[in-house]
Amino acid sequence: MAKKVPQDVAFALAQKARVADKKLKQAEKKAKAAEKKANLAEKKAEKAEKKAEMAEKKAQESESDDPGHDDFDDFDDFDDFVDEVETAEQSEEDSPAQEGASDSSDSDLDALLKQASDSETSDMKVSRANKLTSEGDFAGALGIWKELTTSEGENPANWRGLASVLDSRKQAGDSAKATTAREHADRLETQAVAVATGRKMEDIIADLLDDGVLNFSAGSDAKDGQ
């Protein structure tokens, strides 16, 4: 039966989901605002182009320079356009501060999740890895076995667990990787037997290859053992 997810882990995951949902809504809001500014800029550009064409036409038709002529006064709208652009840029400059606050919140949440993960025992991690493998989440299972082989690399069972996930995933190169992991597990077990019995590793290997049993049937110390 699968282990129940600890309450603090469930709370942390729910909290992270809420943060992610909030960031997604903020991103959608920014995208809409950017689209609106782009449409506004396009309309302003079209309006300015029309005014420029009109001004050029009037300049060509003008027969005299009139100091009081104010046909170009409409270009004051350019100032409004510049003000709007500057306001938009200022808003974009202010947004990183808010994003920084979100990043800080994410860091705190990651630290909380790391603490929750560290509270798991090895048996709990193995159970969770096996459950993920049965559900087809090979990436999640591999992540757990990699963590176990890093922190408890002397345990051959962890290497065999890693090999089992690679066999289940069946991607290119997984078979060779699984074989390497199992061979390493065999070496670890042989080393453990050597320490326990005081025999040399090559003698233990020779004994196992001879009849599959550690009974001093082969190896340099076989005669002494008998």
N, C-alpha and C positions, 0 to 999 in steps of 0.2 A: 504493500500500500504506500502511495506517495506521501512524503512528509508534508505537513502543513507549513505554509509559508509563515515565518515569524511575523508578529504584528507590526514590529518596528520596520521591517523590510517592506511590508505591504503599504504602510503609511508613507514611507519614503518614496516608493514607486508612484503612489497616487499623487503625492506632492509634486513630483517631477513631471507627471502628466499634465497637471494643472498649469505649471510654469510653461511647458511646451505649448499648450493651447493658447495661453496668453500671448506668447511671443508670435505665434502664428497669426493671431488676430491683429497684433500690432503691425506685422509685415504686410498683411492685406490692406490695412488702413493706409500705410505709407505708399503702397503701390497705387491705390486709388488717388491719393493726393498728388503723386508724381504724374499720373495720367492727366489729371485735371490741370496741373501747371503746364504740361506739354501742350494741351489743347488751347489754353489761354495764350501761351507764347506764340502758337501758330496763328491764332486769330489776330494778335497784335502785329505780327510780322506782315500779314496780308494787308491790314489796315495801313500800316506805315508805308508799304509798297505803293498802295493806291494814292496816298497823300503825296508821296514823292513824285509819282507820275503827274499828278495834278499840278504840283508846284512847278515842275519842269515845263509843262505846257503853258502855264500862265506866264512864266518867265520869258518864254519864247514869244508870246503874244504881246508882252508889255512893250510899249513904245518909249516909255520914259521911266526913270528911276524916281519913285515917289517915296520920300523918307517916311511918310505916314502910312505907307502900304503895309497892311497886316495880314496878307494872305498866308504867310508862313506861321501864323500864330498857332495853327492847329498842331504844329509839331511839339507843342508843350505836352501833348499826350505821351511823348517819349519819356518824359520825366516820371509819369505815373507808371509806365512799363518798367523802367529801371528800378523804381521803388518796390514794385511787386517782386521782381527778380531778387533784389537784395533781401527782402523779407523772407522769401523762400529759402535762400542760401543760409540765412541766419537760423532758420528753423532746422535745417539739415545739420548745422554746426552744433546745435543744442542737443540733437538726438543722440550722439555718441555717449553723452553723460548718462542718459537713461539706459542705453545699452550696457554701459559699464556697470550700472547697478544690477542689471539682470545677470551679467556675467558673474558678479560677486555672489548673487543668490545661487547661481548654478554651482559655483565652487563650494559653497557651504553644503549644498545638497549632495554633491559628489562625495564630499568628506563624510557625510552622514551615511550614504550608501556603502562607502568603503568600510566604515565601522560596522555596519550591519553585516556585510559580507564576511568580515574577519571573525565575527562572532560564531559563524558556522563551524561545526566540527568537520573533520575529514569524512566521516561516515555520512553526514548530511550532504556534503558536496558530491560524494560519490552517488548517493541516491538521486540527487537532483540531476546529475549528469546522465544517469541511466534513464531517467524520466524524459529528459530532453531528446535523447537518442531515440527512444520509443515513439516520440511525437514527431520525429523527423527534423528537429532543430539541431542539425549537426554542428553548426557554427557555435551555438551556445554550449553544446556538450564539449566541443574541442577546447573552448575557452576555459572551462572548468578543469579538464584534464591537463591542459598546459600549465595552469596555475598549480595543480597538485604535483606535477612532475618537476616543477621549479622549486616549490617549497619543501617537497618530500620526495626528492629524486632517488633516494636510496630504497624506496619501497617499490618492488617489482610489480605489484598489483596496479600501481598508477600507470606504468608503461603499458601493461596489458590492456588497461581500460582505454588508453589513448589509441592503441592498435585496433581495438574493437570498433571504435567510432570511425576510424579510417576505412575499415572493411565495410561498414554500413553505408558510408558516404559514396564509395565507389567512383571517385573522380580519378582523372589521369594522374598516375604517380602515387596514388594512395596505397596500392598494394605493396610497393617497395618500401614505403614509409612504415607501413604496419609491420612488415617483416623486420625492419631495423629496430623498431620499438620492442618487438618480442625478443629479438636476439639480445638486446640490452637487458631486458628483464631476466633472461636466462643467465646472463653473466652475473647479474646482481644476486640471483639465488645461489649460484655456484660459489660466489665469494662468501655469502652468508654461511654456507655449509662448510667451506674451508676454514672459516674462523671458528665455527662451532666444533669441528672435528680435529682441527690442527693439520689437516691434509693439504697438499698442494692442489691448486686449481686444475692443473693438467692431469693429476692422478684421479681427481673426482670426475673430470670429463671422460677420461679413458674408462673409468669404472661404469659410468652411465652408458657410454657407447657400447660397452661389451655386452651387458645383459639388462640394462635399464634400471639396475638396483645398486644402491650404495652398499655393496657387500665385499669390498676389497677383491673383486674378481679380476681386476686389471689395474695397471698403474705401477709406478716404481715402488710403492709401498705395499703392494698386494701381498707379497710373501711375508713381510713383517706383520701385516694385519692378521693373516691367517695363523 
